[in-house]
């Protein structure tokens, strides 16, 4: 499954706040996703995330590594 930073994921089950849409903040073995309604972040393993996705909405803007915000450790 091809998921990129900035894509919007529509999940099978909603977040406790009621929103089903999440944006991708990090990709790899684990994904960092952020709820679009309450801004809560979650780290989810790739296998669990791929099973939970209903639909992927691609980001319109390409991500430039030079201008993208740096991740905090």
PAZAPA-4460 file (N, C-alpha, C; in steps of 0.05 Angstrom, whole numbers, plus 32768, in hexadecimal, padded with zeros to 4 digits):
% residues 73
    n_x    n_y    n_z   ca_x   ca_y   ca_z    c_x    c_y    c_z   seq   type   mol
   8011   7FE9   8000   8000   8000   8000   8012   8019   8000     1      X     A
   800D   802B   7FEE   801D   8043   7FEB   8011   805A   7FFA     2      X     A
   801C   8060   8011   8013   8076   8022   802A   8089   8026     3      X     A
   8025   80A3   8021   803A   80B7   8023   8033   80CB   8039     4      X     A
   8047   80DB   8042   8042   80EF   8055   802F   8104   8049     5      X     A
   801B   810C   8059   8008   8120   8050   7FEE   8113   8045     6      X     A
   7FEE   80F9   8040   7FD6   80EC   8036   7FC1   80EC   804C     7      X     A
   7FA7   80EC   8045   7F91   80EA   8058   7F86   80CE   8057     8      X     A
   7F85   80C1   806E   7F7B   80A5   8070   7F5F   80A6   807B     9      X     A
   7F4D   8097   806F   7F32   8093   807A   7F32   8077   8086    10      X     A
   7F2E   8076   80A0   7F30   805C   80AE   7F14   804E   80B0    11      X     A
   7F15   8034   80B5   7EFD   8025   80B8   7EED   802C   80D1    12      X     A
   7EFC   8031   80E7   7EEF   8039   8100   7EF7   8055   8107    13      X     A
   7EE4   8065   8112   7EEA   8081   8119   7EFB   8083   8132    14      X     A
   7F09   8099   8134   7F17   80A1   814D   7F02   80A6   8162    15      X     A
   7F09   80A4   817C   7EF5   80AA   8191   7EE7   80C5   818F    16      X     A
   7EF4   80D9   8181   7EE8   80F3   817E   7ED3   80F3   8168    17      X     A
   7ED1   80DD   8158   7EBD   80DA   8143   7EC8   80DE   8127    18      X     A
   7EE1   80E5   8124   7EEC   80EA   8109   7EF9   80D0   80FE    19      X     A
   7EF5   80CB   80E4   7F00   80B3   80D7   7F19   80BA   80C5    20      X     A
   7F1F   80D5   80C3   7F34   80DD   80B1   7F4D   80E4   80C1    21      X     A
   7F64   80DB   80B8   7F7E   80E0   80C4   7F92   80E8   80AF    22      X     A
   7FA5   80F8   80B6   7FBA   8100   80A4   7FD4   80F1   80AC    23      X     A
   7FE5   80EB   8099   7FFD   80DC   809E   8014   80EF   80A3    24      X     A
   8022   80EC   80B9   8038   80FD   80C0   8053   80EF   80BE    25      X     A
   8054   80D5   80BE   806D   80C6   80BC   8066   80AA   80B0    26      X     A
   8078   80A0   809F   8074   8086   8094   808D   8075   8099    27      X     A
   808A   805B   8099   809F   8048   809F   8093   802F   80AB    28      X     A
   80A1   8021   80BD   8096   800A   80CA   807F   8012   80DC    29      X     A
   8081   802B   80E7   806B   8036   80F7   8061   804F   80E8    30      X     A
   8048   8055   80EB   803D   806E   80DF   8035   8080   80F5    31      X     A
   8039   809B   80F1   802E   80AF   8104   8016   80BB   80F5    32      X     A
   7FFF   80B8   8101   7FE7   80C4   80F5   7FDB   80D8   8108    33      X     A
   7FCD   80EC   80FD   7FC1   8102   810D   7FA4   8104   8106    34      X     A
   7F93   8104   811A   7F76   8107   8116   7F71   8123   810B    35      X     A
   7F60   8126   80F7   7F5A   8140   80EB   7F46   8150   80FC    36      X     A
   7F38   8144   810F   7F25   8153   811F   7F32   815D   8139    37      X     A
   7F3D   814B   8148   7F48   8152   8163   7F66   8155   8164    38      X     A
   7F74   8150   814E   7F91   8153   814B   7FA1   8140   815D    39      X     A
   7F95   812A   8165   7FA3   8116   8175   7FB6   8106   8163    40      X     A
   7FCE   8100   816D   7FE1   80F1   815D   7FE3   80D4   8168    41      X     A
   7FE7   80C1   8156   7FEB   80A5   815E   8000   8098   814D    42      X     A
   8010   8087   8159   8023   8077   814B   8017   805B   8148    43      X     A
   8016   8051   812E   8009   8037   8129   801C   8027   8117    44      X     A
   8020   800D   811E   8030   7FFB   810D   8024   7FF9   80F1    45      X     A
   8035   7FF6   80DD   802C   7FF4   80C1   8016   7FDF   80BD    46      X     A
   801A   7FC7   80C8   8007   7FB1   80C3   7FEC   7FB8   80CE    47      X     A
   7FEA   7FC3   80E6   7FD1   7FCB   80F1   7FC3   7FE1   80E2    48      X     A
   7FD3   7FF5   80D9   7FC8   800C   80CA   7FBD   8003   80B0    49      X     A
   7FCC   7FF2   80A1   7FC2   7FE9   8087   7FA8   7FDA   8088    50      X     A
   7FA4   7FCB   809E   7F8B   7FBC   80A2   7F74   7FCF   80A8    51      X     A
   7F7A   7FE6   80B4   7F65   7FF9   80BE   7F5C   800E   80AA    52      X     A
   7F6A   800F   8093   7F64   8024   807F   7F4D   801C   806D    53      X     A
   7F3A   802F   806A   7F24   802B   8057   7F2B   8037   803C    54      X     A
   7F38   8050   803D   7F3E   805E   8024   7F55   8071   8029    55      X     A
   7F66   8075   8014   7F7C   8088   8015   7F77   809F   8002    56      X     A
   7F76   80B7   800D   7F73   80CF   7FFC   7F8F   80DB   7FF9    57      X     A
   7F99   80DC   7FE1   7FB4   80E6   7FDC   7FB6   8104   7FE1    58      X     A
   7FCD   810D   7FEB   7FD3   8129   7FEF   7FD7   8136   7FD4    59      X     A
   7FCD   814F   7FD1   7FD1   815D   7FB8   7FEC   816A   7FB5    60      X     A
   7FF8   8172   7FCC   8011   8180   7FCB   8028   816C   7FCF    61      X     A
   803C   816C   7FBD   8053   815B   7FC1   8064   8166   7FD8    62      X     A
   8071   8154   7FE7   8080   815B   7FFE   809D   815F   7FF5    63      X     A
   80A8   8178   7FFA   80C4   817E   7FF4   80D3   817A   800E    64      X     A
   80E7   8168   800E   80F6   8163   8028   8104   817C   8032    65      X     A
   810B   818F   8021   8119   81A7   802B   8107   81BA   8039    66      X     A
   80ED   81BB   8032   80DB   81CE   803E   80C7   81C1   8052    67      X     A
   80C8   81A6   8054   80B6   8198   8066   80BF   819D   8083    68      X     A
   80AB   819F   8096   80B3   81A3   80B2   80C2   818B   80BC    69      X     A
   80D6   8190   80CD   80E7   817B   80D8   80D8   816D   80EF    70      X     A
   80DC   8153   80F1   80CF   8144   8107   80DF   8149   8121    71      X     A
   80D0   814B   8137   80DD   814D   8151   80E1   8132   815D    72      X     A
   80F7   812E   816A   80FD   8114   8176   80F4   8112   8192    73      X     A
***
